[in-house]
């Protein structure tokens, strides 16, 4: 095993201030993903990439490493996930440390579990791809989407789809927005995501929730409690 977990947690969250260390059911939300990564046993190092001293302190409190701070260049609204990952990998390489696989985890992913991390890691190896995503199904057929034009009238995305039964339409998926596994060799060679072979592992709708607003936060807490209750009843 030669893996690193990179948890990306900049300090400048706009929609939910201090989002990455805000208490989620009594504990900083970043703590959940740190603990899952550490307990998985999959990583030689679990680190947090941040530009924020308070986030760094919280990360260390829960067992993560913060061996270096993120640059200002990669701490603004325009830096991509890949920019941050490459900066971290380049910094480790300058220290003489290289990793076979990297898992980039988002700090507001309290639903991440050891099982999900293990299954996606196994899929990365078994499928022989450069990237693995945890995926969720769209709960409504995307072929039946429509748009509103500038006159406020409906334009159908696929009019023919409305003549078919929903069970006959191809299932579509979206990125669960929790984390990504990478094989570092092709990532460092291409230094971008586009064009790299990718695979996915499906997780249930209860195993993730995107948090971008106060309402999202409340729903995520409700889902988390419900999920834990369901698991305790098994």
matplotlib code that plots the C-alpha trace (Angstrom):
import matplotlib.pyplot as plt

x = [0.0, 1.3, -1.6, -2.2, -5.6, -5.7, -8.6, -9.1, -10.3, -9.6, -10.7, -12.7, -16.1, -18.6, -22.1, -21.6, -19.0, -16.4, -18.2, -15.3, -15.1, -18.6, -20.2, -22.2, -24.3, -21.8, -18.5, -16.5, -17.7, -14.2, -13.6, -16.0, -13.9, -10.6, -11.7, -13.1, -9.8, -7.7, -9.8, -9.9, -6.3, -5.9, -3.5, 0.2, -0.8, -4.0, -3.4, -5.3, -4.5, -5.6, -4.6, -6.3, -4.5, -7.7, -8.7, -5.1, -5.4, -8.8, -7.4, -4.4, -6.7, -8.5, -5.4, -4.7, -1.3, -0.8, 2.8, 2.6, 0.1, -1.7, -0.4, -2.5, -2.7, -4.6, -6.8, -9.0, -12.4, -10.8, -8.4, -9.5, -9.4, -6.7, -4.6, -4.7, -3.9, -0.9, 0.4, 0.3, 1.9, 4.6, 5.4, 5.7, 7.9, 10.2, 10.5, 11.4, 7.9, 5.8, 2.5, 0.9, -2.7, -4.3, -7.8, -9.0, -11.7, -14.0, -14.2, -18.0, -18.5, -19.7, -21.3, -18.0, -17.4, -14.6, -16.7, -17.2, -13.5, -12.5, -14.9, -13.8, -10.1, -10.6, -12.4, -9.5, -7.2, -9.6, -10.8, -7.3, -8.5, -7.0, -9.9, -12.8, -15.8, -18.5, -21.8, -25.5, -28.4, -30.5, -33.8, -35.7, -34.9, -32.8, -34.1, -37.3, -35.7, -36.8, -35.6, -37.3, -36.4, -36.2, -40.0, -40.7, -41.8, -40.7, -38.1, -37.9, -34.4, -35.6, -39.2, -39.1, -38.4, -41.9, -43.3, -41.3, -41.9, -39.5, -38.1, -37.1, -34.9, -31.2, -30.2, -28.0, -25.6, -24.0, -20.9, -21.7, -19.4, -17.5, -14.1, -12.0, -9.4, -6.6, -3.7, -1.0, 1.1, -1.4, -2.5, 1.0, 1.7, -1.4, -1.9, -5.6, -8.8, -10.1, -9.1, -8.2, -10.1, -12.5, -14.9, -17.5, -19.0, -22.7, -23.7, -27.3, -29.0, -28.8, -25.0, -24.2, -25.7, -24.3, -24.1, -24.2, -26.8, -28.3, -31.2, -28.7, -27.0, -30.2, -31.2, -27.8, -28.0, -31.5, -30.3, -27.2, -29.2, -31.8, -29.0, -27.4, -30.7, -31.3, -27.9, -28.4, -31.6, -30.0]
y = [0.0, 3.4, 5.8, 9.3, 11.0, 14.6, 16.5, 19.8, 22.5, 26.1, 28.8, 31.1, 29.4, 32.0, 30.4, 28.9, 30.8, 28.5, 25.6, 23.2, 23.3, 24.2, 21.8, 19.0, 17.2, 18.4, 17.8, 19.8, 18.4, 17.8, 15.5, 12.8, 12.4, 12.5, 9.8, 7.6, 7.9, 7.1, 4.2, 2.7, 1.7, 2.5, 5.4, 5.9, 9.6, 11.4, 15.1, 18.3, 20.9, 24.3, 28.0, 28.5, 28.2, 27.4, 24.6, 23.3, 23.2, 21.4, 18.9, 18.1, 17.7, 14.9, 13.1, 14.5, 15.8, 19.3, 19.1, 22.4, 25.1, 25.7, 28.5, 31.6, 30.8, 27.7, 29.1, 31.3, 30.7, 29.7, 27.0, 23.5, 20.3, 19.1, 22.2, 21.5, 17.8, 18.5, 21.1, 18.6, 15.8, 18.1, 19.3, 15.7, 14.8, 17.7, 16.0, 12.7, 11.1, 9.6, 7.8, 5.2, 6.3, 9.5, 9.9, 13.5, 13.9, 16.8, 18.0, 18.3, 14.6, 13.2, 10.2, 8.8, 5.3, 2.8, 0.5, 3.1, 4.0, 0.3, -0.6, 2.4, 1.6, -2.0, -0.8, 1.5, -1.5, -4.0, -1.8, -0.5, 3.1, 6.4, 7.7, 6.3, 8.2, 7.3, 7.7, 8.1, 7.6, 10.5, 9.8, 11.1, 10.2, 13.0, 12.3, 13.9, 17.1, 20.4, 23.9, 27.3, 29.5, 33.3, 33.5, 31.3, 28.4, 24.8, 23.2, 19.5, 17.9, 14.7, 14.8, 11.1, 10.2, 11.2, 8.5, 5.8, 4.2, 5.5, 1.9, 1.7, 4.8, 4.4, 5.0, 8.1, 8.9, 11.9, 12.4, 12.0, 14.9, 13.1, 12.1, 10.8, 8.0, 8.6, 6.6, 9.2, 8.1, 9.2, 12.1, 13.5, 12.8, 14.6, 17.0, 17.2, 15.1, 15.3, 12.5, 10.1, 6.8, 6.8, 4.4, 4.6, 2.8, 3.3, 4.3, 4.9, 8.2, 8.0, 7.8, 11.3, 14.8, 17.9, 20.8, 24.2, 26.1, 26.3, 24.1, 21.5, 21.5, 20.7, 18.0, 16.4, 16.3, 14.7, 12.1, 11.3, 10.6, 8.6, 6.5, 5.8, 4.8, 2.4, 0.9, 0.4, -1.5, -4.0]
z = [0.0, -0.9, -0.8, 0.4, 1.3, 0.5, 2.1, 0.4, 2.9, 2.0, 4.4, 2.1, 1.8, 0.6, 0.7, 4.2, 6.2, 7.9, 6.3, 6.6, 10.4, 11.2, 13.8, 12.1, 14.8, 17.4, 15.7, 13.0, 9.7, 8.5, 11.4, 9.9, 6.7, 8.6, 10.9, 8.1, 6.2, 9.2, 10.3, 6.8, 7.0, 3.3, 3.6, 4.5, 5.2, 5.7, 5.1, 4.8, 2.2, 3.6, 3.6, 7.0, 10.4, 12.3, 9.8, 10.1, 13.9, 13.8, 11.3, 13.5, 16.5, 14.7, 13.6, 10.1, 9.0, 7.7, 6.4, 4.5, 3.8, 0.5, -1.7, -2.1, -5.8, -5.2, -2.4, -4.5, -6.1, -9.4, -8.3, -9.4, -7.4, -9.8, -9.1, -5.4, -5.8, -8.1, -5.7, -2.9, -4.9, -6.2, -2.6, -1.4, -4.4, -3.4, 0.0, -1.7, -1.1, -3.9, -3.8, -6.0, -5.4, -4.1, -2.7, -2.9, -0.2, 0.3, 3.9, 3.9, 3.2, 6.6, 4.8, 3.6, 5.2, 5.4, 3.2, 0.4, 0.5, 0.3, -2.5, -4.6, -4.0, -5.0, -8.2, -9.1, -9.1, -10.6, -13.5, -14.3, -14.8, -13.8, -11.8, -9.8, -8.7, -6.2, -8.2, -7.5, -9.8, -10.9, -9.2, -12.2, -15.9, -17.3, -20.8, -19.6, -18.7, -20.3, -20.4, -20.4, -23.3, -23.3, -23.8, -20.8, -23.0, -22.6, -24.8, -24.4, -24.0, -25.7, -26.9, -27.9, -24.3, -23.3, -25.5, -23.7, -20.3, -17.7, -17.0, -20.7, -20.5, -19.8, -16.2, -15.7, -12.9, -11.3, -9.3, -5.6, -4.8, -2.0, -3.2, -6.1, -6.3, -8.7, -10.1, -9.7, -12.7, -15.4, -13.3, -13.0, -16.7, -18.0, -15.1, -15.9, -15.6, -19.2, -21.4, -18.5, -18.3, -15.4, -13.7, -11.0, -8.1, -7.3, -3.8, -2.6, -2.3, 1.5, 1.4, 0.2, 0.2, -1.4, 1.0, -0.6, 1.5, 5.0, 3.8, 2.5, 5.8, 7.7, 5.2, 5.5, 9.3, 9.0, 6.5, 8.6, 11.7, 9.8, 8.1, 11.5, 12.9, 10.0, 10.4, 14.2, 13.4, 11.1]

ax = plt.figure().add_subplot(projection="3d")
ax.plot(x, y, z, "-o")
ax.set_aspect("equal")
plt.show()
